C-alpha cells in the first residue's frame, strides 16, 4: 500500500473542517453506488470535505467494505492533519480533499514495482501494451456505475494478467486519457518488472505474470512468435521467479 499526504494544506483540531472530515469519512461507507464506488461531500466554502473511494471491480462486497473501513482508519493515522490525502490498498482506493475530486484527472501518480525483472524486457513491454490497450477500451466504455476490465494474454516472455479501472464518474474520454497517461510510464518505471502498478485517484492499472484477480475476460491477445527453444527458457525463468516471490 502507498499513501500521499498533502502537507501544503493542513487543518487544526477542534475546527469545523475536522468535524466535517469526521462526518464525511464516517458516512462514506454508506454511499455505495452498488458496484463499489463511494463519494460524499460535507460542508461549505473552505470547510468543504470531498471524499471518494473505489473498490476493485473483481472483489465481493464484504471484502470491499472491509478494505474501505480499514483504509479510513489507516489514512487518518498516516495523514493526521492534512486536508488532502490518498491511500492505495490492495482492494480499494480512498481519497479526501478540500478541493473538488469528481471528474478530475490531473492528479499525480504513485507506483508499486516488483524488483524482479523478466529476461527480455523489450519484448515483455511490447506484449504488455496490447493487453492493456484492449482492457482500457473495455473499461472506458463502461457505464456510470462501473469502469473496470481484467484479462490475460500469452506472450513470448511470460503470461500476463492485468486489470484496469477508472472511477465511474469519468467520461469515456477522461478514463481513456487517464489510463493512457499511466501507460506512458511503463518503459520508464515498470520496465520489465514481473509485477507492477501505477495508480491515481481516478484511474489505475496493475499486472502480474501470475493470476491475481477473481475473473477473466480471456482476451488472449496475439503476440509475435519466437523460436520455441528461447520461449521455453524464458517462460521457465519467469515461473521460477514467480514461485520465489510467492513464497
Steps between C-alpha positions, in 0.01 A plus 500: 500500500609858438380833637535865412436784746479857371710682758433837332145513639445412866215538745499545876312288750156591632411699191205483263716337234599218734136446596400487133784259422388270781142512371598443137717196572252350745225534241701401192457120540121545477513666158580192288382548142429128493823400330766625738515875435446735794490879517370773727556872562440669835515870593525830316771737384845444647358239737379272221623141509473289186568129526493205261590133513519231233519126554654264248236380259568129554456478878188419700311761709629372836864535393421843358341626821782356712765669286318833512453489878866413557625764256301776671671422833847458351492811282395722791787359706760553228371845397377629838436866414516529121200633312584281202615138506479186289569136582533208260444152638477156343123504464400866518601864466397787732544874448372807678567867434380854556504532119271351238578137420225372272570501125855619558798321342794732562642314799852371548563127493657248736667175403557159657759291320631149556881518479528171310532538121423273206786405269384678183375838623437651157288208382310485828408869472382442143283208615354693795376803310244328267334335799479828689367683194215251462416515868509880487242510222274260687524689829459846347183387322343400832198678646460750783512222761811310395806545279710188551653223292740213557650234279808312397719428199779259410823667396840379390656586834219416744128475550367840605196567720377857530214718614413863441238722662371855515263666742162484324440875523751545215385519141623243251752750365622599847547136602680423175734799537570434869600141431699590190704747703571224753596252227757750373701434818544127431843514337627766738380359832392136471727399213489121510399452864314171547226695685414867528233763562459863408218664692322834504185594691297490177654203319743216550647194339696202624644186353677185615646197330263282704125518553392729782143607418174313546373493144632516147386644171740261323612745237794282394673778309715351219870583508779432248643150525861422575715184482357236733830434680543865605137526604530193721807635677340838569176353626684266736691798639184695566327209669796452729508867595126502566529193722771674705301820539185317610694323773 
